[in-house]
Amino acid sequence: MYRTNIVKLFTKRTVIFPEKEWLFSLLVISLVLWLIFLGNSALRDWDEGTYAIVAREIYRTGNWLYPTIQGEPFLLKPPLMQWLIAACYHLGRVQELTTRLPGTVLTALGVPLLYLVGRLAFNESLPALFAALVYLTMLPVVRHGRLAMLDGMTISFFLLLLFCLLKARQNRKYALGVGFCLGLIILTKGMIVLLLGAIAILFLLADRQLALLKSPYLWVGILLGNAPAIAWYTAQWQRYGNTFLEVHFQAQAYDRLVQTVEGNSGPVWYYLLEILKYGFPWLLFLPGGLYLAWKKRHDTWGSLVLLGTIIYLGTISLMRTKLPWYVMPVYPFLALAIGANLSEVWHNRYFRVRSWTIFLAIISIAGLGGCVYFFLKKESVLIVMSIVLVISMGIAAWLVKQRDRNFIPVLFSGMYLVLALLMSSQSWIWELNEAFPVKPVAELIRANVSPGTQIYTSFAYERPSLDFYSDCKVTAATVPILQKMLSNKSYLLLDNETLQQINLTGSKIIGAANGFTLITKN
C-alpha cells in the first residue's frame, strides 16, 4: 500500500506540479550538491592553479583586458572564467571557495536548464525530469563542475543555447539568445564553439527548422552577442600580433586535433572507457536510451541525442590529444537518452530483471569492498558513503527483482546521498594524491621569501597550484642548473635526494617542509 501511494504521488506530481516549482527544486538540490564543502580541498593542477593565478593578477592590477600570469601575457584561454573569479575575489577575498564559486554555480544551473531543454524536446515532463536528475547524479558532472575549470560553464551556456533554439520555434524573439550564448561559449572556451555550433545547426536541419536561419532575431543576436568576444580577440591580436594567434589558435586548438600535446594521448576508444568507468549506475539504462533515440530519430529529442552524441563523441575521439574532461559536453545528451528510457520503464513497467538485478547487486557488493577499504584507511565519511551505496543499490536490486518501478527514485536518492558524502570528504579531488601537498611547502616559501620571487626546484615538473599558494614562480630544473642558480644567490627548493647532490658550501638552509628544503646562498 505504501509503495502504491508513492507511485501515485510521484506520477501525479510530475504531471500537475507547477513547472516553476520543479525548476526551483532542481536548482536548490543541485546548488546544495555543488556548493557543499566547496573550499575544503586545495586547488588542483593544472587548470585550477593557472586560472587562480591569472584571476589574482587581474584582481591586484585591475588589468581586465590583457590578463597575465606571473607578469607574462596569458594567451592560452579566453578570459570569462578569470574575470568571474577576479570579481569573486573582490567580494570574498582570495581563497579556494571564491576561486571555484563562479564555475560551480554556472555548472549547477545546467540541471534546471537540461530539464527545460528536455521539457521542450520531449514535450512532456517526466522524461525531462528523469534526464535532469540523471545529469545531477553523474559523478564526472558533479566533480568536474565543482572545479575551477571551463567545461561545466561551457555546457550550461550550450544548454541555454539549445533552450533558446527550441523556444524560438514558438517565439522567434528567443533566437536572440542563441547569439549571446555563442558569444559566452567563445569567451569561455574559444574554438569549441565551432563544434557545438555545428551540432546546433545540424539539429536545426534535422528538426526541419530552416526558417529560423532566416530570422532577423537570430542574426541580430549573433551580431550583438559576439561583439564582446570579437572585441576581446581583436584587442589581443592588436597587442600581441602573431604570437597570440600561434598560442591561442594553433597551440591550444589546431595542434590538439592533429598531434599529441604534452604526452596526453590515448586510443580512439579512450572516451568510451571514461564513460564506462564513471557512468554507473546510469550506464545500465544507456543502451536502451540510445535505442529509443534511434527509433525516435525523426522526433526532436531523438535527433538531438543522436546528433549530439555522435558528432561530439566522434570528434573528440579522433583528436590526437586526449584529456578526461574533454568528454564532459556529451553527458547532457546521454542523460536525455537515459531519462527517456527510465520514463518508458516507469510508464510501461518493462524490466530486464536478470541483467539489471545482477548489475545493481555487483555495485552493492563493490560498496561493501569500499566499506572495508575506507575502514582500514579510517575515512569515516567515506565509510558512511559506502554504506549508503550498499543499501541503496541493494534496495534497488530487490525492487527490480520485484518489478517495482520505485527502484528509480531509490537510485536517484541513493546516488545523490553518495555524491553529497563524497563531496563532503577530502577525497573528491583524488588527483591531489598524485604529488606532494603544496600548502605546507607554500607556507614555508611565503614565510621566508618575498612575493614574486623566482625559485628553482628539483621536483620533476612545475605546479601552478604551488605558484598560487606561494605567490612565487617555482620552476623545475636539473641538478646542474640548480647548482648554477645557487651560485647566483637564487632560492632553491630541493627534495632530500637532490639535497645530497648539491654543493651547499656557503649556503643557508632556511627551513624544511613536507620533504622539501628551502635554501639560498649566504
Protein Blocks (a to p, Z undefined) as FASTA:
>chain_A
ZZmmmmmmmmmmmmmmcfklmmmmmmmmmmmmmmgokllpccddfklmmmmmmmmmmmmn
opaklgceehiacfkbccklmmmmmmmmmmnopafklmmmmmmmmmmmmmmmmmmmmmmm
nopaklmmmmmmmmmmgmklmmmmmpccfklmmmmmmmmmmmmmmmmmmmmklmmmmmmm
mmmmmmmnommmmmmmmmmmmmmmmnopmkmmmpmklmmmmmmmmmmmmmmmmmmmmmnm
mmlmmmmmmmmmmmmmmpceehiacdfklmmmmmmmmmpcklmmmmmmmmmmmmmmmpmk
lmmmmmmmmmmmmmmmmpmbdcfklmmmmmmmmmmmmmmmmmmmmmnopacfklmmmmmm
mmmmmmmmmmmmmmmnopaklmmmmmmmmmmmmmmmmmmmnopaklmmmmmmmmmmmmmm
mmmmmklmmmlmmpccfklmmmmmmmmpcehiacddfbfbdcfklmmmnopacddddfkl
mmmmmmnopacdddfklmmmpccehiacfbdcehiacdddZZ
